[in-house]
Amino acid sequence: MTTVERDWGSYTIIADGAQWTTKILRIKKDKSISLQRHFWRTEHWLFLEGRGLFWKEHMPKALEQKSGMAVWIVKNQLHWVKNISPHTQDLVILETWMGTKLDEKDIERIADETIIPIE
């Protein structure tokens, strides 16, 4: 297994198949991923540890997610998450991609979290 470091944390691919890939995302305290979408894949996120503020297109505002909660993100749907865990705890997410083309380059980054409605 290879872990890839990013400014927001890291991800590790733990398993994959012809039309799916499963990763563990670790998002550092107070960090977020960019507002983004994917054109070729659907994603399922299972929140394992910590607390996250999650938003996806068609939600009126970002909502808190915690251990045991899950979300689906369909192709072309804008989405974003931020770690709001206490202390220095990572937000840990089990992320599964599903689709016919699974590639790290399948991403359109739109903006940072400043445009996400959180109130």
PDB file as gemmi writes it, atoms N, CA and C in Angstrom:
CRYST1    1.000    1.000    1.000  90.00  90.00  90.00 P 1                      
ATOM      1  N   MET A   1       0.845  -1.185   0.000  1.00  0.00           N  
ATOM      2  CA  MET A   1       0.000   0.000   0.000  1.00  0.00           C  
ATOM      3  C   MET A   1       0.891   1.248   0.000  1.00  0.00           C  
ATOM      4  N   THR A   2       0.479   2.186  -0.808  1.00  0.00           N  
ATOM      5  CA  THR A   2       1.217   3.432  -0.906  1.00  0.00           C  
ATOM      6  C   THR A   2       0.373   4.568  -0.352  1.00  0.00           C  
ATOM      7  N   THR A   3       0.991   5.398   0.472  1.00  0.00           N  
ATOM      8  CA  THR A   3       0.321   6.578   1.005  1.00  0.00           C  
ATOM      9  C   THR A   3       0.844   7.798   0.265  1.00  0.00           C  
ATOM     10  N   VAL A   4      -0.081   8.649  -0.169  1.00  0.00           N  
ATOM     11  CA  VAL A   4       0.254   9.876  -0.873  1.00  0.00           C  
ATOM     12  C   VAL A   4      -0.056  11.045   0.052  1.00  0.00           C  
ATOM     13  N   GLU A   5       0.940  11.879   0.304  1.00  0.00           N  
ATOM     14  CA  GLU A   5       0.779  13.042   1.170  1.00  0.00           C  
ATOM     15  C   GLU A   5       0.264  14.230   0.360  1.00  0.00           C  
ATOM     16  N   ARG A   6      -0.652  14.974   0.945  1.00  0.00           N  
ATOM     17  CA  ARG A   6      -1.175  16.211   0.370  1.00  0.00           C  
ATOM     18  C   ARG A   6      -1.113  17.300   1.440  1.00  0.00           C  
ATOM     19  N   ASP A   7      -1.327  18.557   1.049  1.00  0.00           N  
ATOM     20  CA  ASP A   7      -1.293  19.629   2.048  1.00  0.00           C  
ATOM     21  C   ASP A   7      -2.430  19.492   3.056  1.00  0.00           C  
ATOM     22  N   TRP A   8      -3.537  18.871   2.673  1.00  0.00           N  
ATOM     23  CA  TRP A   8      -4.684  18.701   3.562  1.00  0.00           C  
ATOM     24  C   TRP A   8      -4.594  17.438   4.412  1.00  0.00           C  
ATOM     25  N   GLY A   9      -3.670  16.520   4.082  1.00  0.00           N  
ATOM     26  CA  GLY A   9      -3.553  15.254   4.799  1.00  0.00           C  
ATOM     27  C   GLY A   9      -2.934  14.195   3.913  1.00  0.00           C  
ATOM     28  N   SER A  10      -3.606  13.027   3.794  1.00  0.00           N  
ATOM     29  CA  SER A  10      -3.070  11.950   2.962  1.00  0.00           C  
ATOM     30  C   SER A  10      -4.183  11.003   2.540  1.00  0.00           C  
ATOM     31  N   TYR A  11      -3.842  10.159   1.553  1.00  0.00           N  
ATOM     32  CA  TYR A  11      -4.731   9.059   1.198  1.00  0.00           C  
ATOM     33  C   TYR A  11      -3.903   7.814   0.926  1.00  0.00           C  
ATOM     34  N   THR A  12      -4.523   6.670   1.218  1.00  0.00           N  
ATOM     35  CA  THR A  12      -3.895   5.377   0.990  1.00  0.00           C  
ATOM     36  C   THR A  12      -4.885   4.493   0.246  1.00  0.00           C  
ATOM     37  N   ILE A  13      -4.494   3.966  -0.901  1.00  0.00           N  
ATOM     38  CA  ILE A  13      -5.341   3.008  -1.621  1.00  0.00           C  
ATOM     39  C   ILE A  13      -5.196   1.671  -0.912  1.00  0.00           C  
ATOM     40  N   ILE A  14      -6.325   1.120  -0.454  1.00  0.00           N  
ATOM     41  CA  ILE A  14      -6.260  -0.133   0.305  1.00  0.00           C  
ATOM     42  C   ILE A  14      -6.746  -1.336  -0.491  1.00  0.00           C  
ATOM     43  N   ALA A  15      -7.521  -1.098  -1.557  1.00  0.00           N  
ATOM     44  CA  ALA A  15      -7.997  -2.206  -2.393  1.00  0.00           C  
ATOM     45  C   ALA A  15      -8.560  -1.631  -3.686  1.00  0.00           C  
ATOM     46  N   ASP A  16      -8.541  -2.440  -4.750  1.00  0.00           N  
ATOM     47  CA  ASP A  16      -9.162  -1.989  -5.995  1.00  0.00           C  
ATOM     48  C   ASP A  16      -9.540  -3.171  -6.870  1.00  0.00           C  
ATOM     49  N   GLY A  17     -10.423  -2.885  -7.816  1.00  0.00           N  
ATOM     50  CA  GLY A  17     -10.886  -3.861  -8.785  1.00  0.00           C  
ATOM     51  C   GLY A  17     -11.010  -3.186 -10.130  1.00  0.00           C  
ATOM     52  N   ALA A  18     -11.651  -3.854 -11.081  1.00  0.00           N  
ATOM     53  CA  ALA A  18     -11.773  -3.306 -12.433  1.00  0.00           C  
ATOM     54  C   ALA A  18     -12.586  -2.008 -12.464  1.00  0.00           C  
ATOM     55  N   GLN A  19     -13.643  -1.923 -11.634  1.00  0.00           N  
ATOM     56  CA  GLN A  19     -14.503  -0.743 -11.664  1.00  0.00           C  
ATOM     57  C   GLN A  19     -14.721  -0.131 -10.285  1.00  0.00           C  
ATOM     58  N   TRP A  20     -13.771  -0.335  -9.382  1.00  0.00           N  
ATOM     59  CA  TRP A  20     -13.856   0.277  -8.055  1.00  0.00           C  
ATOM     60  C   TRP A  20     -12.461   0.422  -7.451  1.00  0.00           C  
ATOM     61  N   THR A  21     -12.316   1.403  -6.576  1.00  0.00           N  
ATOM     62  CA  THR A  21     -11.090   1.644  -5.806  1.00  0.00           C  
ATOM     63  C   THR A  21     -11.515   2.118  -4.422  1.00  0.00           C  
ATOM     64  N   THR A  22     -10.860   1.594  -3.392  1.00  0.00           N  
ATOM     65  CA  THR A  22     -11.162   2.010  -2.029  1.00  0.00           C  
ATOM     66  C   THR A  22      -9.913   2.610  -1.388  1.00  0.00           C  
ATOM     67  N   LYS A  23     -10.119   3.765  -0.757  1.00  0.00           N  
ATOM     68  CA  LYS A  23      -9.033   4.514  -0.122  1.00  0.00           C  
ATOM     69  C   LYS A  23      -9.393   4.858   1.314  1.00  0.00           C  
ATOM     70  N   ILE A  24      -8.365   5.137   2.090  1.00  0.00           N  
ATOM     71  CA  ILE A  24      -8.535   5.770   3.391  1.00  0.00           C  
ATOM     72  C   ILE A  24      -8.031   7.205   3.240  1.00  0.00           C  
ATOM     73  N   LEU A  25      -8.908   8.184   3.484  1.00  0.00           N  
ATOM     74  CA  LEU A  25      -8.521   9.590   3.492  1.00  0.00           C  
ATOM     75  C   LEU A  25      -8.279  10.007   4.935  1.00  0.00           C  
ATOM     76  N   ARG A  26      -7.208  10.752   5.162  1.00  0.00           N  
ATOM     77  CA  ARG A  26      -6.930  11.330   6.474  1.00  0.00           C  
ATOM     78  C   ARG A  26      -6.778  12.830   6.270  1.00  0.00           C  
ATOM     79  N   ILE A  27      -7.745  13.574   6.783  1.00  0.00           N  
ATOM     80  CA  ILE A  27      -7.741  15.030   6.631  1.00  0.00           C  
ATOM     81  C   ILE A  27      -7.341  15.647   7.964  1.00  0.00           C  
ATOM     82  N   LYS A  28      -6.301  16.472   7.916  1.00  0.00           N  
ATOM     83  CA  LYS A  28      -5.766  17.094   9.129  1.00  0.00           C  
ATOM     84  C   LYS A  28      -6.757  18.088   9.739  1.00  0.00           C  
ATOM     85  N   LYS A  29      -6.602  18.336  11.017  1.00  0.00           N  
ATOM     86  CA  LYS A  29      -7.432  19.289  11.767  1.00  0.00           C  
ATOM     87  C   LYS A  29      -7.473  20.639  11.056  1.00  0.00           C  
ATOM     88  N   ASP A  30      -8.680  21.159  10.883  1.00  0.00           N  
ATOM     89  CA  ASP A  30      -8.946  22.466  10.258  1.00  0.00           C  
ATOM     90  C   ASP A  30      -8.593  22.534   8.770  1.00  0.00           C  
ATOM     91  N   LYS A  31      -8.274  21.409   8.147  1.00  0.00           N  
ATOM     92  CA  LYS A  31      -7.979  21.376   6.707  1.00  0.00           C  
ATOM     93  C   LYS A  31      -9.209  20.868   5.957  1.00  0.00           C  
ATOM     94  N   SER A  32      -9.252  21.183   4.663  1.00  0.00           N  
ATOM     95  CA  SER A  32     -10.362  20.734   3.824  1.00  0.00           C  
ATOM     96  C   SER A  32      -9.844  20.376   2.443  1.00  0.00           C  
ATOM     97  N   ILE A  33     -10.636  19.600   1.732  1.00  0.00           N  
ATOM     98  CA  ILE A  33     -10.342  19.375   0.322  1.00  0.00           C  
ATOM     99  C   ILE A  33     -10.967  20.535  -0.449  1.00  0.00           C  
ATOM    100  N   SER A  34     -10.526  20.732  -1.670  1.00  0.00           N  
ATOM    101  CA  SER A  34     -11.108  21.792  -2.492  1.00  0.00           C  
ATOM    102  C   SER A  34     -12.536  21.425  -2.890  1.00  0.00           C  
ATOM    103  N   LEU A  35     -13.328  22.435  -3.216  1.00  0.00           N  
ATOM    104  CA  LEU A  35     -14.630  22.200  -3.822  1.00  0.00           C  
ATOM    105  C   LEU A  35     -14.342  21.582  -5.178  1.00  0.00           C  
ATOM    106  N   GLN A  36     -14.922  20.408  -5.437  1.00  0.00           N  
ATOM    107  CA  GLN A  36     -14.542  19.644  -6.614  1.00  0.00           C  
ATOM    108  C   GLN A  36     -15.682  18.797  -7.144  1.00  0.00           C  
ATOM    109  N   ARG A  37     -15.452  18.243  -8.350  1.00  0.00           N  
ATOM    110  CA  ARG A  37     -16.371  17.272  -8.934  1.00  0.00           C  
ATOM    111  C   ARG A  37     -15.563  16.298  -9.787  1.00  0.00           C  
ATOM    112  N   HIS A  38     -16.191  15.161 -10.096  1.00  0.00           N  
ATOM    113  CA  HIS A  38     -15.569  14.114 -10.913  1.00  0.00           C  
ATOM    114  C   HIS A  38     -16.525  13.765 -12.050  1.00  0.00           C  
ATOM    115  N   PHE A  39     -15.967  13.529 -13.225  1.00  0.00           N  
ATOM    116  CA  PHE A  39     -16.791  13.288 -14.406  1.00  0.00           C  
ATOM    117  C   PHE A  39     -17.030  11.810 -14.696  1.00  0.00           C  
ATOM    118  N   TRP A  40     -16.178  10.931 -14.180  1.00  0.00           N  
ATOM    119  CA  TRP A  40     -16.246   9.519 -14.543  1.00  0.00           C  
ATOM    120  C   TRP A  40     -16.621   8.592 -13.400  1.00  0.00           C  
ATOM    121  N   ARG A  41     -16.724   9.098 -12.197  1.00  0.00           N  
ATOM    122  CA  ARG A  41     -16.962   8.183 -11.083  1.00  0.00           C  
ATOM    123  C   ARG A  41     -18.004   8.706 -10.100  1.00  0.00           C  
ATOM    124  N   THR A  42     -18.620   7.770  -9.410  1.00  0.00           N  
ATOM    125  CA  THR A  42     -19.471   8.008  -8.248  1.00  0.00           C  
ATOM    126  C   THR A  42     -18.625   7.642  -7.036  1.00  0.00           C  
ATOM    127  N   GLU A  43     -18.844   8.336  -5.920  1.00  0.00           N  
ATOM    128  CA  GLU A  43     -18.094   8.031  -4.705  1.00  0.00           C  
ATOM    129  C   GLU A  43     -19.040   7.755  -3.543  1.00  0.00           C  
ATOM    130  N   HIS A  44     -18.610   6.847  -2.684  1.00  0.00           N  
ATOM    131  CA  HIS A  44     -19.296   6.590  -1.424  1.00  0.00           C  
ATOM    132  C   HIS A  44     -18.292   6.853  -0.320  1.00  0.00           C  
ATOM    133  N   TRP A  45     -18.676   7.690   0.651  1.00  0.00           N  
ATOM    134  CA  TRP A  45     -17.812   8.010   1.782  1.00  0.00           C  
ATOM    135  C   TRP A  45     -18.449   7.482   3.057  1.00  0.00           C  
ATOM    136  N   LEU A  46     -17.670   6.757   3.836  1.00  0.00           N  
ATOM    137  CA  LEU A  46     -18.066   6.327   5.167  1.00  0.00           C  
ATOM    138  C   LEU A  46     -17.133   7.020   6.151  1.00  0.00           C  
ATOM    139  N   PHE A  47     -17.701   7.822   7.037  1.00  0.00           N  
ATOM    140  CA  PHE A  47     -16.914   8.555   8.032  1.00  0.00           C  
ATOM    141  C   PHE A  47     -16.553   7.593   9.161  1.00  0.00           C  
ATOM    142  N   LEU A  48     -15.254   7.417   9.400  1.00  0.00           N  
ATOM    143  CA  LEU A  48     -14.770   6.433  10.375  1.00  0.00           C  
ATOM    144  C   LEU A  48     -14.355   7.049  11.703  1.00  0.00           C  
ATOM    145  N   GLU A  49     -13.654   8.183  11.657  1.00  0.00           N  
ATOM    146  CA  GLU A  49     -13.170   8.838  12.879  1.00  0.00           C  
ATOM    147  C   GLU A  49     -13.240  10.346  12.699  1.00  0.00           C  
ATOM    148  N   GLY A  50     -13.440  11.049  13.792  1.00  0.00           N  
ATOM    149  CA  GLY A  50     -13.458  12.498  13.763  1.00  0.00           C  
ATOM    150  C   GLY A  50     -14.813  13.055  13.363  1.00  0.00           C  
ATOM    151  N   ARG A  51     -14.803  14.366  13.130  1.00  0.00           N  
ATOM    152  CA  ARG A  51     -16.027  15.071  12.722  1.00  0.00           C  
ATOM    153  C   ARG A  51     -15.704  15.905  11.497  1.00  0.00           C  
ATOM    154  N   GLY A  52     -16.610  15.874  10.531  1.00  0.00           N  
ATOM    155  CA  GLY A  52     -16.399  16.646   9.317  1.00  0.00           C  
ATOM    156  C   GLY A  52     -17.592  17.519   9.003  1.00  0.00           C  
ATOM    157  N   LEU A  53     -17.337  18.624   8.364  1.00  0.00           N  
ATOM    158  CA  LEU A  53     -18.388  19.475   7.829  1.00  0.00           C  
ATOM    159  C   LEU A  53     -18.448  19.153   6.341  1.00  0.00           C  
ATOM    160  N   PHE A  54     -19.573  18.596   5.882  1.00  0.00           N  
ATOM    161  CA  PHE A  54     -19.698  18.085   4.514  1.00  0.00           C  
ATOM    162  C   PHE A  54     -20.776  18.846   3.757  1.00  0.00           C  
ATOM    163  N   TRP A  55     -20.482  19.146   2.495  1.00  0.00           N  
ATOM    164  CA  TRP A  55     -21.462  19.780   1.609  1.00  0.00           C  
ATOM    165  C   TRP A  55     -21.363  19.145   0.232  1.00  0.00           C  
ATOM    166  N   LYS A  56     -22.528  18.971  -0.413  1.00  0.00           N  
ATOM    167  CA  LYS A  56     -22.554  18.582  -1.819  1.00  0.00           C  
ATOM    168  C   LYS A  56     -23.660  19.375  -2.502  1.00  0.00           C  
ATOM    169  N   GLU A  57     -23.535  19.470  -3.805  1.00  0.00           N  
ATOM    170  CA  GLU A  57     -24.484  20.226  -4.616  1.00  0.00           C  
ATOM    171  C   GLU A  57     -25.921  19.822  -4.284  1.00  0.00           C  
ATOM    172  N   HIS A  58     -26.784  20.792  -4.207  1.00  0.00           N  
ATOM    173  CA  HIS A  58     -28.213  20.668  -3.890  1.00  0.00           C  
ATOM    174  C   HIS A  58     -28.506  20.600  -2.393  1.00  0.00           C  
ATOM    175  N   MET A  59     -27.467  20.667  -1.550  1.00  0.00           N  
ATOM    176  CA  MET A  59     -27.689  20.793  -0.104  1.00  0.00           C  
ATOM    177  C   MET A  59     -27.729  22.285   0.215  1.00  0.00           C  
ATOM    178  N   PRO A  60     -28.691  22.747   1.026  1.00  0.00           N  
ATOM    179  CA  PRO A  60     -28.762  24.175   1.332  1.00  0.00           C  
ATOM    180  C   PRO A  60     -27.573  24.677   2.152  1.00  0.00           C  
ATOM    181  N   LYS A  61     -26.960  23.799   2.959  1.00  0.00           N  
ATOM    182  CA  LYS A  61     -25.792  24.187   3.749  1.00  0.00           C  
ATOM    183  C   LYS A  61     -24.987  22.938   4.104  1.00  0.00           C  
ATOM    184  N   ALA A  62     -23.763  23.160   4.567  1.00  0.00           N  
ATOM    185  CA  ALA A  62     -22.906  22.054   4.992  1.00  0.00           C  
ATOM    186  C   ALA A  62     -23.439  21.472   6.300  1.00  0.00           C  
ATOM    187  N   LEU A  63     -23.335  20.157   6.436  1.00  0.00           N  
ATOM    188  CA  LEU A  63     -23.815  19.468   7.629  1.00  0.00           C  
ATOM    189  C   LEU A  63     -22.691  18.673   8.286  1.00  0.00           C  
ATOM    190  N   GLU A  64     -22.771  18.536   9.595  1.00  0.00           N  
ATOM    191  CA  GLU A  64     -21.775  17.761  10.323  1.00  0.00           C  
ATOM    192  C   GLU A  64     -21.955  16.271  10.058  1.00  0.00           C  
ATOM    193  N   GLN A  65     -20.841  15.590   9.852  1.00  0.00           N  
ATOM    194  CA  GLN A  65     -20.809  14.139   9.695  1.00  0.00           C  
ATOM    195  C   GLN A  65     -19.846  13.595  10.743  1.00  0.00           C  
ATOM    196  N   LYS A  66     -20.175  12.429  11.297  1.00  0.00           N  
ATOM    197  CA  LYS A  66     -19.294  11.814  12.287  1.00  0.00           C  
ATOM    198  C   LYS A  66     -19.258  10.311  12.087  1.00  0.00           C  
ATOM    199  N   SER A  67     -18.506   9.640  12.905  1.00  0.00           N  
ATOM    200  CA  SER A  67     -18.286   8.200  12.781  1.00  0.00           C  
ATOM    201  C   SER A  67     -19.586   7.440  12.541  1.00  0.00           C  
ATOM    202  N   GLY A  68     -19.587   6.594  11.517  1.00  0.00           N  
ATOM    203  CA  GLY A  68     -20.741   5.770  11.184  1.00  0.00           C  
ATOM    204  C   GLY A  68     -21.672   6.379  10.154  1.00  0.00           C  
ATOM    205  N   MET A  69     -21.505   7.654   9.846  1.00  0.00           N  
ATOM    206  CA  MET A  69     -22.364   8.306   8.846  1.00  0.00           C  
ATOM    207  C   MET A  69     -21.756   8.102   7.456  1.00  0.00           C  
ATOM    208  N   ALA A  70     -22.612   8.099   6.441  1.00  0.00           N  
ATOM    209  CA  ALA A  70     -22.153   7.862   5.076  1.00  0.00           C  
ATOM    210  C   ALA A  70     -22.863   8.795   4.103  1.00  0.00           C  
ATOM    211  N   VAL A  71     -22.189   9.073   2.998  1.00  0.00           N  
ATOM    212  CA  VAL A  71     -22.761   9.910   1.941  1.00  0.00           C  
ATOM    213  C   VAL A  71     -22.425   9.323   0.578  1.00  0.00           C  
ATOM    214  N   TRP A  72     -23.315   9.558  -0.382  1.00  0.00           N  
ATOM    215  CA  TRP A  72     -23.073   9.232  -1.786  1.00  0.00           C  
ATOM    216  C   TRP A  72     -22.829  10.522  -2.542  1.00  0.00           C  
ATOM    217  N   ILE A  73     -21.881  10.500  -3.455  1.00  0.00           N  
ATOM    218  CA  ILE A  73     -21.581  11.635  -4.323  1.00  0.00           C  
ATOM    219  C   ILE A  73     -21.649  11.112  -5.758  1.00  0.00           C  
ATOM    220  N   VAL A  74     -22.597  11.605  -6.534  1.00  0.00           N  
ATOM    221  CA  VAL A  74     -22.771  11.104  -7.889  1.00  0.00           C  
ATOM    222  C   VAL A  74     -21.865  11.846  -8.865  1.00  0.00           C  
ATOM    223  N   LYS A  75     -21.690  11.284 -10.051  1.00  0.00           N  
ATOM    224  CA  LYS A  75     -20.875  11.914 -11.090  1.00  0.00           C  
ATOM    225  C   LYS A  75     -21.310  13.357 -11.295  1.00  0.00           C  
ATOM    226  N   ASN A  76     -20.347  14.230 -11.489  1.00  0.00           N  
ATOM    227  CA  ASN A  76     -20.552  15.652 -11.770  1.00  0.00           C  
ATOM    228  C   ASN A  76     -21.093  16.464 -10.597  1.00  0.00           C  
ATOM    229  N   GLN A  77     -21.223  15.882  -9.423  1.00  0.00           N  
ATOM    230  CA  GLN A  77     -21.782  16.603  -8.275  1.00  0.00           C  
ATOM    231  C   GLN A  77     -20.669  17.311  -7.490  1.00  0.00           C  
ATOM    232  N   LEU A  78     -20.804  18.621  -7.339  1.00  0.00           N  
ATOM    233  CA  LEU A  78     -19.842  19.372  -6.536  1.00  0.00           C  
ATOM    234  C   LEU A  78     -19.894  18.875  -5.092  1.00  0.00           C  
ATOM    235  N   HIS A  79     -18.721  18.793  -4.452  1.00  0.00           N  
ATOM    236  CA  HIS A  79     -18.669  18.355  -3.055  1.00  0.00           C  
ATOM    237  C   HIS A  79     -17.416  18.896  -2.380  1.00  0.00           C  
ATOM    238  N   TRP A  80     -17.461  18.875  -1.032  1.00  0.00           N  
ATOM    239  CA  TRP A  80     -16.400  19.451  -0.210  1.00  0.00           C  
ATOM    240  C   TRP A  80     -16.535  18.913   1.205  1.00  0.00           C  
ATOM    241  N   VAL A  81     -15.411  18.779   1.907  1.00  0.00           N  
ATOM    242  CA  VAL A  81     -15.434  18.387   3.315  1.00  0.00           C  
ATOM    243  C   VAL A  81     -14.293  19.079   4.047  1.00  0.00           C  
ATOM    244  N   LYS A  82     -14.552  19.403   5.325  1.00  0.00           N  
ATOM    245  CA  LYS A  82     -13.541  20.022   6.191  1.00  0.00           C  
ATOM    246  C   LYS A  82     -13.512  19.281   7.520  1.00  0.00           C  
ATOM    247  N   ASN A  83     -12.326  19.093   8.051  1.00  0.00           N  
ATOM    248  CA  ASN A  83     -12.163  18.467   9.358  1.00  0.00           C  
ATOM    249  C   ASN A  83     -12.473  19.489  10.444  1.00  0.00           C  
ATOM    250  N   ILE A  84     -13.496  19.200  11.256  1.00  0.00           N  
ATOM    251  CA  ILE A  84     -13.851  20.056  12.397  1.00  0.00           C  
ATOM    252  C   ILE A  84     -13.729  19.284  13.712  1.00  0.00           C  
ATOM    253  N   SER A  85     -12.894  18.253  13.704  1.00  0.00           N  
ATOM    254  CA  SER A  85     -12.695  17.425  14.901  1.00  0.00           C  
ATOM    255  C   SER A  85     -12.042  18.231  16.010  1.00  0.00           C  
ATOM    256  N   PRO A  86     -12.261  17.820  17.257  1.00  0.00           N  
ATOM    257  CA  PRO A  86     -11.605  18.511  18.373  1.00  0.00           C  
ATOM    258  C   PRO A  86     -10.111  18.184  18.426  1.00  0.00           C  
ATOM    259  N   HIS A  87      -9.363  19.048  19.073  1.00  0.00           N  
ATOM    260  CA  HIS A  87      -7.928  18.860  19.314  1.00  0.00           C  
ATOM    261  C   HIS A  87      -7.192  18.729  17.979  1.00  0.00           C  
ATOM    262  N   THR A  88      -6.360  17.709  17.835  1.00  0.00           N  
ATOM    263  CA  THR A  88      -5.601  17.524  16.591  1.00  0.00           C  
ATOM    264  C   THR A  88      -6.026  16.260  15.855  1.00  0.00           C  
ATOM    265  N   GLN A  89      -7.222  15.788  16.130  1.00  0.00           N  
ATOM    266  CA  GLN A  89      -7.691  14.532  15.556  1.00  0.00           C  
ATOM    267  C   GLN A  89      -7.894  14.647  14.042  1.00  0.00           C  
ATOM    268  N   ASP A  90      -7.412  13.633  13.309  1.00  0.00           N  
ATOM    269  CA  ASP A  90      -7.677  13.547  11.875  1.00  0.00           C  
ATOM    270  C   ASP A  90      -9.134  13.181  11.639  1.00  0.00           C  
ATOM    271  N   LEU A  91      -9.658  13.634  10.509  1.00  0.00           N  
ATOM    272  CA  LEU A  91     -10.937  13.147   9.995  1.00  0.00           C  
ATOM    273  C   LEU A  91     -10.590  11.982   9.085  1.00  0.00           C  
ATOM    274  N   VAL A  92     -11.111  10.795   9.377  1.00  0.00           N  
ATOM    275  CA  VAL A  92     -10.776   9.596   8.609  1.00  0.00           C  
ATOM    276  C   VAL A  92     -12.022   9.135   7.858  1.00  0.00           C  
ATOM    277  N   ILE A  93     -11.869   8.994   6.540  1.00  0.00           N  
ATOM    278  CA  ILE A  93     -12.982   8.619   5.664  1.00  0.00           C  
ATOM    279  C   ILE A  93     -12.576   7.423   4.816  1.00  0.00           C  
ATOM    280  N   LEU A  94     -13.447   6.423   4.755  1.00  0.00           N  
ATOM    281  CA  LEU A  94     -13.297   5.313   3.822  1.00  0.00           C  
ATOM    282  C   LEU A  94     -14.005   5.737   2.539  1.00  0.00           C  
ATOM    283  N   GLU A  95     -13.240   5.954   1.489  1.00  0.00           N  
ATOM    284  CA  GLU A  95     -13.774   6.472   0.226  1.00  0.00           C  
ATOM    285  C   GLU A  95     -13.716   5.366  -0.826  1.00  0.00           C  
ATOM    286  N   THR A  96     -14.852   5.071  -1.450  1.00  0.00           N  
ATOM    287  CA  THR A  96     -14.878   4.086  -2.528  1.00  0.00           C  
ATOM    288  C   THR A  96     -15.333   4.757  -3.810  1.00  0.00           C  
ATOM    289  N   TRP A  97     -14.521   4.595  -4.850  1.00  0.00           N  
ATOM    290  CA  TRP A  97     -14.861   5.090  -6.183  1.00  0.00           C  
ATOM    291  C   TRP A  97     -15.511   3.954  -6.954  1.00  0.00           C  
ATOM    292  N   MET A  98     -16.512   4.283  -7.765  1.00  0.00           N  
ATOM    293  CA  MET A  98     -17.138   3.309  -8.650  1.00  0.00           C  
ATOM    294  C   MET A  98     -17.325   3.937 -10.019  1.00  0.00           C  
ATOM    295  N   GLY A  99     -16.913   3.225 -11.061  1.00  0.00           N  
ATOM    296  CA  GLY A  99     -17.061   3.740 -12.411  1.00  0.00           C  
ATOM    297  C   GLY A  99     -16.230   2.956 -13.406  1.00  0.00           C  
ATOM    298  N   THR A 100     -16.358   3.342 -14.661  1.00  0.00           N  
ATOM    299  CA  THR A 100     -15.635   2.638 -15.725  1.00  0.00           C  
ATOM    300  C   THR A 100     -14.260   3.234 -15.991  1.00  0.00           C  
ATOM    301  N   LYS A 101     -14.014   4.452 -15.508  1.00  0.00           N  
ATOM    302  CA  LYS A 101     -12.716   5.108 -15.654  1.00  0.00           C  
ATOM    303  C   LYS A 101     -12.324   5.680 -14.301  1.00  0.00           C  
ATOM    304  N   LEU A 102     -11.341   5.065 -13.659  1.00  0.00           N  
ATOM    305  CA  LEU A 102     -10.915   5.475 -12.316  1.00  0.00           C  
ATOM    306  C   LEU A 102      -9.506   6.040 -12.406  1.00  0.00           C  
ATOM    307  N   ASP A 103      -9.396   7.346 -12.272  1.00  0.00           N  
ATOM    308  CA  ASP A 103      -8.128   8.023 -12.485  1.00  0.00           C  
ATOM    309  C   ASP A 103      -8.046   9.231 -11.551  1.00  0.00           C  
ATOM    310  N   GLU A 104      -6.895   9.425 -10.905  1.00  0.00           N  
ATOM    311  CA  GLU A 104      -6.685  10.589 -10.030  1.00  0.00           C  
ATOM    312  C   GLU A 104      -6.879  11.903 -10.784  1.00  0.00           C  
ATOM    313  N   LYS A 105      -6.688  11.886 -12.100  1.00  0.00           N  
ATOM    314  CA  LYS A 105      -6.835  13.106 -12.899  1.00  0.00           C  
ATOM    315  C   LYS A 105      -8.300  13.455 -13.169  1.00  0.00           C  
ATOM    316  N   ASP A 106      -9.217  12.567 -12.802  1.00  0.00           N  
ATOM    317  CA  ASP A 106     -10.657  12.829 -12.978  1.00  0.00           C  
ATOM    318  C   ASP A 106     -11.132  13.733 -11.850  1.00  0.00           C  
ATOM    319  N   ILE A 107     -10.719  14.989 -11.933  1.00  0.00           N  
ATOM    320  CA  ILE A 107     -11.097  15.952 -10.901  1.00  0.00           C  
ATOM    321  C   ILE A 107     -11.104  17.350 -11.502  1.00  0.00           C  
ATOM    322  N   GLU A 108     -12.142  18.085 -11.174  1.00  0.00           N  
ATOM    323  CA  GLU A 108     -12.187  19.501 -11.496  1.00  0.00           C  
ATOM    324  C   GLU A 108     -12.272  20.239 -10.178  1.00  0.00           C  
ATOM    325  N   ARG A 109     -11.222  20.976  -9.851  1.00  0.00           N  
ATOM    326  CA  ARG A 109     -11.202  21.770  -8.620  1.00  0.00           C  
ATOM    327  C   ARG A 109     -11.802  23.133  -8.932  1.00  0.00           C  
ATOM    328  N   ILE A 110     -12.810  23.523  -8.161  1.00  0.00           N  
ATOM    329  CA  ILE A 110     -13.544  24.755  -8.414  1.00  0.00           C  
ATOM    330  C   ILE A 110     -13.019  25.911  -7.564  1.00  0.00           C  
ATOM    331  N   ALA A 111     -12.914  25.691  -6.259  1.00  0.00           N  
ATOM    332  CA  ALA A 111     -12.539  26.767  -5.342  1.00  0.00           C  
ATOM    333  C   ALA A 111     -12.218  26.191  -3.976  1.00  0.00           C  
ATOM    334  N   ASP A 112     -11.848  27.065  -3.052  1.00  0.00           N  
ATOM    335  CA  ASP A 112     -11.641  26.633  -1.673  1.00  0.00           C  
ATOM    336  C   ASP A 112     -12.967  26.724  -0.905  1.00  0.00           C  
ATOM    337  N   GLU A 113     -12.902  26.472   0.395  1.00  0.00           N  
ATOM    338  CA  GLU A 113     -14.121  26.371   1.200  1.00  0.00           C  
ATOM    339  C   GLU A 113     -14.825  27.680   1.466  1.00  0.00           C  
ATOM    340  N   THR A 114     -14.262  28.798   1.080  1.00  0.00           N  
ATOM    341  CA  THR A 114     -14.862  30.082   1.442  1.00  0.00           C  
ATOM    342  C   THR A 114     -16.234  30.317   0.831  1.00  0.00           C  
ATOM    343  N   ILE A 115     -16.596  29.552  -0.198  1.00  0.00           N  
ATOM    344  CA  ILE A 115     -17.898  29.767  -0.824  1.00  0.00           C  
ATOM    345  C   ILE A 115     -18.959  28.780  -0.362  1.00  0.00           C  
ATOM    346  N   ILE A 116     -18.628  27.896   0.565  1.00  0.00           N  
ATOM    347  CA  ILE A 116     -19.560  26.876   1.032  1.00  0.00           C  
ATOM    348  C   ILE A 116     -20.460  27.462   2.110  1.00  0.00           C  
ATOM    349  N   PRO A 117     -21.776  27.318   1.966  1.00  0.00           N  
ATOM    350  CA  PRO A 117     -22.690  27.829   3.007  1.00  0.00           C  
ATOM    351  C   PRO A 117     -22.619  26.945   4.258  1.00  0.00           C  
ATOM    352  N   ILE A 118     -22.205  27.525   5.369  1.00  0.00           N  
ATOM    353  CA  ILE A 118     -22.085  26.726   6.600  1.00  0.00           C  
ATOM    354  C   ILE A 118     -23.002  27.218   7.702  1.00  0.00           C  
ATOM    355  N   GLU A 119     -23.681  28.295   7.519  1.00  0.00           N  
ATOM    356  CA  GLU A 119     -24.560  28.827   8.557  1.00  0.00           C  
ATOM    357  C   GLU A 119     -25.966  28.269   8.409  1.00  0.00           C  
TER     358      GLU A 119                                                      
END                                                                             
